Amino acid sequence: PYYVDLDQDLYLQASLHSSDLNLVLFVDTCLASPNPGDFKGLTYELIREGCIKDDTYTTLNSSNKSEVAQFSFKAFSFIHHYPSVYLQCELLVCRKGDHSSRCYQGCASRSKRDVGS
């Protein structure tokens, strides 16, 4: 466990360990939950499909290292004062320079479908 105060800045880093230097790492989705095994029920979205959902979430520069993803956000608690908050993040690995890959598309906001007649 990592103990923090409310509104304290938290810094996270994910690293890709591969001998292939032509890979990039992209933070797609990060959710918080008061329950370590349940990320479907009560959750809080920090980032979803590359779209930032929490206004304290910040993508950090990782010294131009594409195999490292760094971000920060302010610590928070869930209503009803759950004693812990757990994070689950989904990261994508793509080919460096493949601008058609999901890693280079950024926020993937889906357009609403027309129900029509």
ABEGO torsion letter per residue (X at the ends): XBBBBBGBBBBBBBBBBBABAABBBBBABBBBBABAABAABBBBBABBGGBBABAABBBBBAGGBAABBBBBBBBBBBBGGBABBBBBBBBBBBBBGBAABAAAAEBBBBBBBBAEX
